[in-house]
Amino acid sequence: SAYAFVTLKDGATFDDSLVRQLLVIVRERIGAFAAPDTIQEAPALPKTRSGKIMRRILREIAAKSENYGDVSTLADPGVIETLVALRTV
């Protein structure tokens, strides 16, 4: 199942209306098969000090796993805790 992390621009609000809009856009532009089952707000993404997104950590958060592996290269280790706290049930 697809799981999407959404980082908003300043001033934008994450709510049910936004989730519905995002689902409509994905279905229209890509197709219904690509519509995520879950859309989660992500104030920040786990990035290395050089700015690369650590996708494996996002996969583990989406899978409700706590096996994040080596996180020593994370620029902000606190981002994991934030994303887990915002994770939908």
LINTA-V441405 format. One record per residue. N is the residue number from 1. RES is the residue in one letter. PHI is phi in whole degrees, 0 to 359 (NA if undefined). PSI is psi as a letter, one per 20 degrees, with the letter a starting at -180 (NA if undefined). D_CENTER is the distance of its C-alpha to the mean C-alpha in whole Angstrom. Layout:
# LINTA-V441405
<<N:RES:PHI:PSI:D_CENTER> <N:RES:PHI:PSI:D_CENTER>>
This chain:
# LINTA-V441405
<<1:S:NA:q:14> <2:A:277:q:11> <3:Y:224:p:7> <4:A:243:p:5> <5:F:257:p:2> <6:V:241:p:5> <7:T:257:p:7> <8:L:266:q:11> <9:K:286:q:14> <10:D:304:p:17> <11:G:91:i:18> <12:A:279:q:16> <13:T:243:p:15> <14:F:271:o:13> <15:D:210:a:15> <16:D:299:h:16> <17:S:297:g:18> <18:L:296:g:15> <19:V:300:g:13> <20:R:298:g:16> <21:Q:299:g:17> <22:L:297:g:13> <23:L:297:g:15> <24:V:297:g:18> <25:I:298:g:17> <26:V:298:g:16> <27:R:297:h:19> <28:E:288:g:21> <29:R:273:h:20> <30:I:246:g:19> <31:G:135:q:20> <32:A:299:h:19> <33:F:298:h:19> <34:A:266:i:15> <35:A:294:p:14> <36:P:290:q:11> <37:D:284:h:12> <38:T:226:p:9> <39:I:238:p:7> <40:Q:242:p:5> <41:E:292:p:6> <42:A:226:n:5> <43:P:303:h:9> <44:A:208:q:9> <45:L:250:q:7> <46:P:289:o:9> <47:K:234:q:12> <48:T:284:r:16> <49:R:298:h:19> <50:S:271:j:19> <51:G:97:j:16> <52:K:279:p:15> <53:I:286:p:11> <54:M:270:n:11> <55:R:297:h:9> <56:R:297:h:11> <57:I:291:g:10> <58:L:299:g:6> <59:R:298:g:9> <60:E:293:h:11> <61:I:296:g:9> <62:A:297:h:8> <63:A:277:j:12> <64:K:59:k:13> <65:S:257:q:14> <66:E:243:j:15> <67:N:267:m:17> <68:Y:276:i:15> <69:G:72:b:18> <70:D:288:o:19> <71:V:247:j:17> <72:S:294:h:20> <73:T:267:j:19> <74:L:295:p:16> <75:A:291:h:17> <76:D:225:n:15> <77:P:300:h:15> <78:G:292:i:15> <79:V:295:h:11> <80:I:297:g:11> <81:E:300:g:13> <82:T:297:g:11> <83:L:294:h:8> <84:V:295:g:10> <85:A:295:h:12> <86:L:271:i:10> <87:R:301:p:9> <88:T:281:q:11> <89:V:286:NA:14>>
